[in-house]
């Protein structure tokens, strides 16, 4: 009986602490982001000899939110002039600000940014905000705490998963994002479309 009570109590605690389920039809579980290289700005210093931002350099950038899979294969989601490559597919605007850390712009692995990301969805004005680290490693999942949200996302708690797809032809970031529904045994259950 003691084990049953303990297991029930643990389940109740986990139900409160884990991310909520997607009960909102308008909320996107997964999406891609293509950084607009023309909107990337960083400070004059500190920089590496390569000209890339070094540890402590602040930055701000923006990009386009697309349906998940749009950037598969690391296709360019942004044209040379900064306009979206797939204007009819744009779901919203992604804004990111923060600081380069570690090896900064010269990093090829590990944490290279500490940032805040704001995803603003155009159809309904919903916003999701995350804060945390970003990895220079393509294909590696990185969990970022959800620190604020509005609209269909307002009740979400927990994390958003970010995976760097790669860099586009103009050195802008391509990434994919996912909000997991539940966590069990240290792994995230994927959201079904």
C-alpha positions, 0 to 999 in steps of 0.5 A, a space after each residue: 500500500 505504501 508503494 501505491 501511495 508513493 507512486 500516486 503522489 509522485 504521479 500527481 507531482 509530475 502532472 503539475 511539473 511536466 509540460 501541459 498537453 496540447 489541448 489548443 487546436 491553434 498551437 503549433 507543436 513543431 515549426 522551422 525557423 530561417 534566420 534573415 542574415 540581413 537582420 543580424 547585428 552584433 557589436 564591433 567588439 569583442 571579435 575573433 581574428 576571423 571577424 566573428 563575434 567573440 565571447 561577450 559580444 551582444 547580438 540581435 537577429 530576426 527570421 521567419 517561422 515556417 511549417 515544420 519540414 520546410 527547411 529539411 535538407 538545410 534549404 535556404 528559407 531566406 533569399 539574398 535580399 533578406 526576403 522569405 524564400 517561401 512567402 506563402 508559408 511564413 507563419 510568423 516572425 522569430 526574434 533572438 537576442 543575447 550574447 556569444 559565449 565560449 568560442 562564440 562565432 568560431 564555435 563548431 561544437 557546444 554552447 556558443 550562445 545564451 539567448 532569448 527567443 521570441 516567436 510571434 505567430 501572425 495569424 492570431 498574434 500568439 507569442 512564445 518566449 524561451 531563454 537559454 543556451 544554444 548549441 553550435 552542433 547541427 542535429 543535436 537537440 537542446 532544451 530551452 525553458 519556456 519563460 512566457 507565452 500568450 494566446 493558445 500557448 499561455 498555459 504551456 510550461 516546461 521546455 521547447 526543444 531546438 535543433 540546429 539544422 545548419 547554416 543557409 547560403 548566407 550564414 543565417 541559422 536554420 533550426 527546427 523547434 518542438 514543444 514536447 507534450 510529456 516527459 517520461 523516463 528522461 525522454 520526450 514524447 513527440 507530438 502527433 500532428 
